[in-house]
Amino acid sequence: MPNTTFSLHSPLDMHIHFREGAMLRRVAPLSAETFAGGVIMPNLVPPVDNQVRLDRYDREVREVVEPLAFEPYMTLFMRPYTESELASMKDRIIGVKLYPEGVTTHSEQGVGDLGDVEDTLDLMQDLGIRLMVHGESTDFVMDRERAFLPVYENLARRFPRLHIVMEHITTREAAALLDRHENLSATVTLQHLLITLDDVAGGLLNPHLFCKPIAKRPEDRDALLALALDAHPGLVFGSDSAPHPVDKKECAGCAAGVFTAPIALQMLVGLFEEHGALDRLQAFVSDNAKRIYDVDPPAKTVVFAKTGAAIPERYGDVVPMYAGRDLEWKVAEVR
């Protein structure tokens, strides 16, 4: 008899965008309802790159998700930092996020020349602060991640004690790097396990599937999916759920980002069941992350029932991935 219920324990989202203000209040509780913790991205305006900004944003996030059992793991936006700055914030953050200048949303103040932050990378290595990277160049859009991979290899060799996270990998070549350097790990999104560029722009343009890094070829998706289904020890789930109001998505100059936070776990349960890998989903969405990031999230059990549910058309003014479609699994209980 097929399973009709399934449980996950303390699932984690190791890459998520909560934004600020009204958007924060709208989307953060949707993650906190089912996830036990999440890595909160710092690319706000202005970015989270100092003690005052970090304290304020951390407080705002915690106020919004209270009283749900959810631990926000905060990050800093990469810039040149002094040793005293990093030491004073070390225990408040899970890592420093490096955005190459201009490659994605709110990255205009990102790093234009890696030489400018080499001293900071040295300090991070000495202090045990991990580096998290949006790994894209400014080459042709389909080649941006591949073009950036030598940077990862160079960083991994030059800073062997620095834990480097390749965020939201999208290519089979990036997947292969996980077995070449012990100090590299990676996150992967729901959408990059499911879609290719053809889903985004093969027919009528679907703005709600447009994100950066852009979805790639079928062979890239298949390589990522194989790693996830195998619960590769260097790979963790990070949704990169990135909400934008509908008027910023369904327009000229469409904003990059796919909103998956409220439906990611349900879809992952269905995906792993389809491939006969439900026994490895716990590692992919929690156990690997706890080990790699050395975190102890709140205890939370999410029970799923195979009774079907429809994905809402909108959450406020944000359209989720696959809006209006039916899910096989729904969240039946959180305890």
C-alpha positions as CSV (number, residue, x, y, z in Angstrom):
1,M,0.0,0.0,0.0
2,P,1.5,3.4,-1.0
3,N,2.5,5.9,1.7
4,T,-0.1,8.5,2.3
5,T,1.8,10.4,5.0
6,F,5.4,11.5,5.3
7,S,7.3,13.5,7.9
8,L,10.4,15.8,7.9
9,H,12.2,16.9,11.0
10,S,13.5,20.4,11.3
11,P,13.7,21.2,7.6
12,L,16.0,24.1,6.7
13,D,16.1,26.6,3.8
14,M,19.8,27.6,3.5
15,H,19.2,30.5,1.1
16,I,16.1,32.7,1.3
17,H,15.1,36.3,0.6
18,F,12.8,37.9,3.2
19,R,13.1,41.6,2.0
20,E,11.9,44.3,4.4
21,G,8.8,46.1,5.5
22,A,5.5,44.9,4.2
23,M,7.1,42.2,2.0
24,L,8.9,40.8,5.0
25,R,5.7,40.7,7.0
26,R,4.0,38.9,4.1
27,V,6.5,36.3,3.2
28,A,8.6,35.5,6.3
29,P,5.8,33.7,8.2
30,L,5.2,31.5,5.2
31,S,8.7,30.1,5.6
32,A,8.6,30.0,9.4
33,E,5.4,27.9,9.4
34,T,7.2,24.9,8.0
35,F,11.0,25.5,8.1
36,A,12.9,25.4,11.3
37,G,15.5,27.9,10.1
38,G,16.8,29.7,7.1
39,V,19.8,31.6,5.8
40,I,18.6,35.2,5.3
41,M,20.2,37.1,2.4
42,P,21.6,40.6,3.0
43,N,21.1,42.3,-0.4
44,L,18.7,45.0,0.8
45,V,18.8,48.7,0.1
46,P,21.1,49.7,1.8
47,P,22.8,46.3,2.2
48,V,23.3,44.6,5.6
49,D,27.0,45.4,5.9
50,N,27.5,46.8,9.4
51,Q,26.6,46.1,13.1
52,V,23.8,48.6,13.3
53,R,22.1,47.3,10.1
54,L,22.6,43.7,11.1
55,D,21.1,44.3,14.6
56,R,18.1,46.1,13.2
57,Y,17.4,43.6,10.4
58,D,17.8,40.6,12.8
59,R,15.4,42.2,15.2
60,E,12.8,42.9,12.5
61,V,13.0,39.3,11.2
62,R,12.6,37.8,14.6
63,E,9.6,40.0,15.5
64,V,7.8,38.9,12.3
65,V,8.4,35.2,12.7
66,E,7.6,35.1,16.4
67,P,6.2,32.9,18.0
68,L,6.9,30.2,15.3
69,A,9.8,27.9,15.9
70,F,12.2,29.3,13.3
71,E,15.8,30.4,13.6
72,P,17.0,33.1,11.1
73,Y,20.6,32.6,10.2
74,M,21.8,36.1,9.3
75,T,24.4,37.1,6.8
76,L,26.6,40.1,5.9
77,F,27.0,41.7,2.5
78,M,30.6,41.4,1.3
79,R,32.8,44.5,1.4
80,P,36.3,45.1,2.8
81,Y,35.9,44.5,6.6
82,T,38.4,45.0,9.4
83,E,39.3,42.3,11.8
84,S,37.5,44.1,14.6
85,E,34.3,44.5,12.6
86,L,34.3,40.8,11.7
87,A,35.2,39.7,15.2
88,S,32.4,41.8,16.7
89,M,29.7,40.2,14.4
90,K,31.1,36.7,14.0
91,D,28.7,35.1,16.5
92,R,25.7,36.9,15.0
93,I,26.1,35.6,11.4
94,I,26.4,32.3,9.5
95,G,28.5,33.8,6.7
96,V,29.4,36.7,4.4
97,K,27.7,36.8,1.0
98,L,29.7,37.9,-2.0
99,Y,27.8,39.3,-4.9
100,P,29.8,40.2,-8.0
101,E,28.9,43.8,-8.9
102,G,25.7,44.1,-10.9
103,V,24.9,40.4,-11.5
104,T,21.5,40.2,-9.7
105,T,18.9,42.0,-7.6
106,H,20.4,44.8,-5.5
107,S,24.0,43.9,-6.2
108,E,25.1,47.3,-7.5
109,Q,27.4,47.6,-4.4
110,G,28.8,44.2,-5.0
111,V,32.5,43.3,-5.5
112,G,34.0,44.5,-8.8
113,D,37.5,43.2,-8.1
114,L,38.2,40.3,-5.9
115,G,41.5,41.8,-5.0
116,D,39.6,44.4,-3.0
117,V,38.4,41.8,-0.5
118,E,41.4,39.4,-0.4
119,D,42.4,40.7,3.1
120,T,38.8,40.2,4.2
121,L,38.9,36.6,2.9
122,D,42.1,36.0,4.9
123,L,40.4,37.3,8.0
124,M,37.4,35.2,7.4
125,Q,39.5,32.1,7.1
126,D,41.3,32.9,10.3
127,L,38.1,33.6,12.2
128,G,36.2,30.6,10.8
129,I,33.5,32.7,9.0
130,R,32.2,31.0,5.8
131,L,32.0,32.7,2.4
132,M,28.8,32.4,0.4
133,V,29.0,33.3,-3.2
134,H,26.6,34.3,-6.0
135,G,28.8,32.6,-8.6
136,E,28.2,34.5,-11.9
137,S,30.3,36.6,-14.3
138,T,29.0,39.2,-16.7
139,D,29.5,36.9,-19.7
140,F,26.7,35.7,-22.0
141,V,23.8,34.9,-19.7
142,M,23.8,31.1,-20.3
143,D,27.6,31.0,-19.6
144,R,27.8,33.2,-16.5
145,E,28.1,30.4,-14.0
146,R,30.4,28.3,-16.1
147,A,32.7,31.3,-16.6
148,F,32.8,31.8,-12.8
149,L,33.8,28.3,-11.9
150,P,37.6,29.0,-12.2
151,V,37.1,31.7,-9.5
152,Y,35.7,29.0,-7.1
153,E,38.6,26.8,-7.8
154,N,41.1,29.6,-7.3
155,L,39.4,30.6,-4.0
156,A,39.3,27.0,-2.8
157,R,43.0,26.5,-3.4
158,R,44.2,29.8,-2.1
159,F,42.0,29.7,1.1
160,P,42.0,26.0,2.0
161,R,40.6,26.7,5.5
162,L,37.7,28.9,4.2
163,H,34.4,27.2,3.8
164,I,33.0,28.4,0.5
165,V,29.3,27.9,-0.4
166,M,28.5,27.9,-4.1
167,E,25.0,29.4,-3.9
168,H,22.1,28.1,-6.2
169,I,24.3,26.1,-8.6
170,T,22.7,25.5,-12.0
171,T,25.2,23.6,-14.1
172,R,26.6,20.1,-14.3
173,E,30.1,21.6,-14.2
174,A,29.4,23.3,-10.9
175,A,27.9,20.0,-9.5
176,A,31.2,18.3,-10.4
177,L,33.2,20.7,-8.4
178,L,31.7,19.4,-5.1
179,D,34.0,16.3,-5.5
180,R,37.1,18.2,-6.2
181,H,37.5,20.5,-3.2
182,E,36.8,19.6,0.4
183,N,36.1,23.2,1.4
184,L,33.4,23.7,-1.2
185,S,29.7,23.0,-0.6
186,A,26.6,24.2,-2.5
187,T,23.0,25.0,-2.3
188,V,20.4,24.2,-5.0
189,T,16.9,25.5,-5.6
190,L,13.6,23.8,-6.2
191,Q,13.2,25.4,-9.6
192,H,16.7,24.3,-10.8
193,L,15.7,20.7,-10.0
194,L,12.6,21.0,-12.1
195,I,12.8,23.4,-15.0
196,T,15.0,24.3,-17.9
197,L,15.3,27.5,-20.0
198,D,12.7,26.1,-22.3
199,D,10.1,26.3,-19.4
200,V,11.0,30.0,-19.0
201,A,11.1,31.2,-22.6
202,G,10.4,28.2,-24.9
203,G,6.9,29.4,-25.6
204,L,5.3,32.5,-24.2
205,L,7.6,34.1,-21.6
206,N,6.8,32.9,-18.1
207,P,8.1,35.8,-15.9
208,H,7.4,33.8,-12.7
209,L,10.1,31.3,-13.6
210,F,12.7,33.9,-14.5
211,C,15.5,34.0,-12.0
212,K,19.3,34.5,-11.8
213,P,21.2,32.3,-12.4
214,I,18.8,31.5,-15.2
215,A,17.6,27.9,-15.7
216,K,19.9,26.0,-18.0
217,R,19.8,22.9,-20.2
218,P,18.1,19.5,-19.5
219,E,21.5,17.9,-18.8
220,D,22.3,20.5,-16.2
221,R,19.0,20.1,-14.4
222,D,19.4,16.3,-14.5
223,A,22.9,16.5,-13.0
224,L,21.6,18.6,-10.1
225,L,18.6,16.4,-9.6
226,A,20.8,13.3,-9.4
227,L,22.9,14.9,-6.7
228,A,19.9,16.0,-4.7
229,L,18.2,12.6,-5.0
230,D,21.4,11.0,-3.8
231,A,21.6,13.5,-0.9
232,H,25.2,14.3,-1.9
233,P,26.9,15.2,1.4
234,G,28.1,18.5,0.0
235,L,24.7,19.7,-1.2
236,V,21.9,21.3,0.7
237,F,18.5,22.8,-0.1
238,G,18.4,26.6,-0.5
239,S,15.2,27.8,-2.1
240,D,16.5,31.2,-3.2
241,S,12.8,32.1,-2.8
242,A,12.8,35.7,-4.0
243,P,9.4,37.5,-3.8
244,H,8.6,40.5,-6.0
245,P,5.2,42.1,-6.3
246,V,3.3,41.1,-9.4
247,D,3.7,44.5,-11.1
248,K,7.5,44.0,-10.9
249,K,7.2,40.5,-12.6
250,E,4.5,41.0,-15.2
251,C,6.1,44.0,-16.9
252,A,8.9,45.2,-19.1
253,G,12.2,44.9,-17.2
254,C,10.9,41.8,-15.3
255,A,12.6,41.4,-11.9
256,A,14.6,38.2,-11.4
257,G,13.3,35.8,-8.7
258,V,11.0,32.7,-8.2
259,F,8.8,32.6,-5.1
260,T,8.7,29.1,-3.8
261,A,8.8,29.3,0.0
262,P,5.2,28.3,0.8
263,I,5.2,25.2,-1.5
264,A,8.8,24.1,-1.7
265,L,8.6,21.3,0.8
266,Q,5.4,19.9,-0.6
267,M,6.9,19.9,-4.1
268,L,10.1,18.3,-2.9
269,V,8.2,15.5,-1.2
270,G,6.4,14.8,-4.5
271,L,9.6,15.0,-6.5
272,F,11.6,12.6,-4.3
273,E,8.6,10.2,-4.1
274,E,8.4,10.2,-7.9
275,H,12.1,9.1,-8.1
276,G,11.9,6.6,-5.2
277,A,14.1,8.7,-3.0
278,L,11.9,9.8,-0.1
279,D,14.4,8.1,2.3
280,R,17.0,10.7,1.3
281,L,14.9,13.8,1.5
282,Q,15.6,14.3,5.2
283,A,19.3,14.6,4.5
284,F,18.9,17.0,1.6
285,V,16.6,19.4,3.5
286,S,18.1,19.2,7.0
287,D,20.8,16.7,8.0
288,N,23.4,17.8,5.5
289,A,22.9,21.5,6.4
290,K,23.1,20.8,10.2
291,R,26.5,19.2,9.6
292,I,27.9,21.5,7.0
293,Y,26.9,24.7,8.8
294,D,27.2,23.4,12.3
295,V,23.7,24.5,13.3
296,D,21.2,23.1,15.8
297,P,17.8,24.4,14.6
298,P,14.6,24.3,16.7
299,A,12.8,21.0,16.9
300,K,10.0,20.9,14.4
301,T,8.2,18.0,12.7
302,V,6.3,18.6,9.5
303,V,3.7,16.0,8.5
304,F,2.6,15.8,4.9
305,A,-0.5,14.0,3.6
306,K,-1.0,12.8,0.1
307,T,-4.5,14.3,-0.2
308,G,-3.9,17.0,-2.8
309,A,-4.0,20.7,-2.6
310,A,-4.0,23.6,-5.0
311,I,-1.2,26.2,-5.1
312,P,-2.7,29.6,-4.4
313,E,-2.8,32.1,-7.3
314,R,-1.2,34.7,-5.1
315,Y,0.1,35.4,-1.6
316,G,-0.9,39.0,-1.3
317,D,0.6,40.6,-4.4
318,V,3.2,37.9,-4.9
319,V,2.7,35.1,-7.4
320,P,4.2,31.7,-6.5
321,M,5.8,29.2,-8.8
322,Y,3.2,27.1,-10.6
323,A,0.3,29.2,-9.3
324,G,-3.0,27.5,-9.6
325,R,-1.6,24.0,-10.2
326,D,-2.4,21.0,-8.1
327,L,0.0,19.5,-5.6
328,E,-0.1,15.8,-4.6
329,W,1.1,16.5,-1.1
330,K,0.0,19.1,1.4
331,V,1.2,20.1,4.9
332,A,-1.2,18.3,7.3
333,E,0.4,19.1,10.6
334,V,3.3,21.0,12.1
335,R,4.4,20.1,15.6
